[in-house]
Amino acid sequence: MTKIARHAKAALELFHSMIYFAPEAEDRFTSLGLKPGRMSYYAGRSAAMGPVGAGVVAATFYNFNPVSVAKSIPAAWDIASPAQVLEARLDAVDAALHRLLGDEVLASDDVAEAAELARIATEACRPEARPLYAGHADLDWPEVPHLKLWHALTLLREFRGDGHLIALQHAGISGIESLVLHSTMRGGFTPEAARTLREWSEQEWAEATERLAERGLVTAEGALTDEGKEYREAIEVHTDEMAMSPWQHLGEERTAALIDKGGKLSKALVEAGALPKGLFS
């Protein structure tokens, strides 16, 4: 039963995460004066929590090098307020979705119906120990259907993501170690892309790989062992269990409808080039 949570993630998350690769986001953020790249990303995703410091952002982002975060946060808030950043991000979402999917798709009944189903699912999400979810849950709901859908799927993504961090902590996996494990997954970041994007040094990556190898979870070269596969799957199952409340609330039939509609939108986003090539295995 809990696999429905993972199925929903696979089908729906791209509608949210496309904004991290959309040129419209960096365009809006740099127009506020934020630096392109990591500052724009850190500020854009964390702004829902208010003008928090580097420690909070590093803790909630988990697998990013805290040294990298501290280069941009809290300096970003001296350039643009969280409210300005959030407004710019939503404007970027609107522009990117129009470019990628087109006006006709965004005005369709399927998008409106998916938005309402996703909103209903979020009614069962609780904020305890879920800081990124809680910050986004405090924001006003957009009225336009495709932005409403994006906001709802953002809530569901951060709700699951916060739960995943709990599962990683329970399993004794650090931020960089989680990234090493993630980079062994088919469809995840390649090891080089993961290390570079999260700004870990080659030495730090090698040391994390060595610690995981000592636990029997990866080989010395970083390949996942059979024990590592079981361990990683146990973490994912724990994450699924903690992400079930919205899908139980929505019910089997409506969850299936949302996955169907959202999955088609995700496929269209992929076909439109929403994901950059070369980052994923």
Secondary structure, 3 states (H helix, E strand, C coil): CCHHHHHHHHHHHHHHHHHHCCHHHHHHHHHCCCCCCHHHHHHHHHHHHCCCCHHHHHHHHCCCCHHHHHCCCCHHHHHCCHHHHHHHHHHHHHHHHHHHHCHHHHCCHHHHHHHHHHHHHHCCCCCCCCHHHHHHHCCCCCCCHHHHHHHHHHHHHHHHHHHHHHHHHHHCCCHHHHHHHHCCCCCCECHHHHHHHCCCCHHHHHHHHHHHHHCCCECCCCCECHHHHHHHHHHHHHHHHHCCHHHHHHCHHHHHHHHHHHHHHHHHHHHCCCCCCCCEC
